[in-house]
Amino acid sequence: MAEGEKEYREGKSPGTRKLLINGSLWDPRFYPAYTPHDMLDMGVFGGTYLNSVRDLLPSEWFTGEKVLPKGSKPDVSMNFFKVSSGMSLSDWEKRGWIMSDKLGWFQWYCNYFLGRRIGEDEIQIKRWRQFCARHSAQIHKNPWQPRLRQKQGLLHWSYDWRDKIHECQDKNLAYIISSTE
């Protein structure tokens, strides 16, 4: 059993425990619901995300039915909720949100999941927490509204819209740990 997994199972508090996942320390304040592979299999980014960097990532991530061949144009029917969600890469660039990973947050998450740690991790984790908290709260406040674009957006950020941000940490971290064994 990996050191981080042992500490996780022993129930140390999130503020003090250190998680070792994929051989790298994992910030316990970052607890995505899905692995990058899960997200691609479920249907994100019109089936075409990461076309330009696929060769740098595990090839098995790109074998699912919801992933279109390299070079394809995005197809909204590949998305889990069958809706378009999110802003264009050029909009992200204009807002200054593109940092080391030129394809944005999901590329950063793929690299973080694979073990890369860089100075901007704190910023990206903070962005994840803010986005997920804000949009999941809006969905839970108005559960009778479909909000498919927000649900798809949360999936793009590896968050299960059915969860409440402060109630899913242990469940999600246990899943991430088990998916790397």
HELIX and SHEET records of a PDB file:
HELIX    1   1 GLU A    3  ARG A    9  1                                   7    
HELIX    2   2 PRO A   36  MET A   42  1                                   7    
HELIX    3   3 PHE A   45  GLY A   47  5                                   3    
HELIX    4   4 ASN A   51  LEU A   56  5                                   6    
HELIX    5   5 SER A   59  PHE A   62  5                                   4    
HELIX    6   6 VAL A   76  MET A   78  5                                   3    
HELIX    7   7 LEU A   89  LYS A   94  1                                   6    
HELIX    8   8 TRP A  105  PHE A  113  1                                   9    
HELIX    9   9 ASP A  121  LYS A  141  1                                  21    
HELIX   10  10 LEU A  148  HIS A  156  1                                   9    
HELIX   11  11 GLN A  169  SER A  179  1                                  11    
SHEET    1   A 2 LEU A  19  ILE A  21  0                                        
SHEET    2   A 2 SER A  24  TRP A  26 -1                                        
END                                                                             
